[in-house]
Amino acid sequence: MNYEDVQKLSNAAKNKITLLNNNFGKYFMRAIMAGFFIVVAMIFSNVVGNVFSADLPAWGKFLGALVFSIAVLLISLVGGELFTGNNLVMAFGAFDKKVSWGDAGKVWLVSYIGNFIGCLILSLIFVWAGASGTKDYFAGFINNKLTIPVGQMFFRAILCNFFVCLGVLCGIKLKSEAAKFLMIVMCISGFVVSGFEHCIANMGTFVAAYCLVPGLSIGAMLKSMLIVTLGNMVGGALLLAWPLRKMSADE
């Protein structure tokens, strides 16, 4: 990364904590909207998967991964505060000493809560709307998702946010909207088709699944959320933000 790109990321971190400190309501609404956008992608992806599940499940998985990219595209082009993207931006700003780790933690906490509220609201509306006939589809995968071995779940979460944050980075770095579109789709569809774990996407999935599938364990969901959240933080803050700052030229 060159000096200009370092400044973009560090300035983005400073702008986030400044907005949060000066206008909490505006920042929190952006976090809620990011949760909405994630659930839009969750709905789109699962409905596509359901449509193809009987005859062409491989195509359903592939196309479902492609359409899930709409989440980060909307956040990048319309606006929103996504916890997992903030793992990269705020950690980079902290490594660059432009914000404190306390600032980073504050942004992470508030965006996480806002994302959850957004996911909860839109997922419940999806369920109340009939869930587009996806009840059996959710029942077919949710238990497998909740019983992934802890180690695998953690490393899938690390890899997931490495992919997601590469997409976020491209959205910040690239000037052309066409270039942003292409790179974000490539990065986000990559994590979905690979079966990696995203804590905010899981919020929407778990809310919908709990309403649609009898007998699901809230404890298993909370355990998954904790492991995946920690893995996502490692993927964005340590696996990507730290080496990006170390390889950047100091000027």
Salt bridges, closest charged atoms under 4 A:
ASP5 OD2 - LYS173 NZ 2.51
GLU81 OE1 - LYS16 NZ 2.91
ASP96 OD2 - LYS98 NZ 3.18
ASP96 OD1 - ARG245 NE 2.54
GLU197 OE2 - LYS145 NZ 3.15
ASP250 OD1 - ARG245 NH2 2.91
